Amino acid sequence: MTIDRAVMLFAGLVILASVALALLHSTWWLALTAFVGANMAQASITGFCPLAKILKRLGVRPGEAFA
């Protein structure tokens, strides 16, 4: 798995979890969904993704986007 795929997988899982928590517990969990979306938008504009930096340090193979 490359860093690109790992970042997308992590973001997708966090979004799904926050939507489930919003349905089951409190709508305030949707703030986490908004945070993930904002982080994805800024990463696409700036090319900086904190999770990609962490995964790179952990030895995950770089992909096309986060080399």
Steps between C-alpha positions, in 0.01 A plus 500: 500500500629847414474814710236638262272202546560489876405867535181452299412185696556674834297806396216282376491293817503808723216655299292182517565468874406862568177469300410183690576671832291801393205271427539296818624750754521871421495715187811676635700209357440655158762758597756221456368441148540872428855495637599206279346668197680827572828315549456317169427830324807673643718197419386509138584872477827510696628145456559472877328216685593429862389137476715449190804627693426256784452208262823585319691487831339162569641367175191486281587516129447843344249534219452759230342775712703488820856423392 
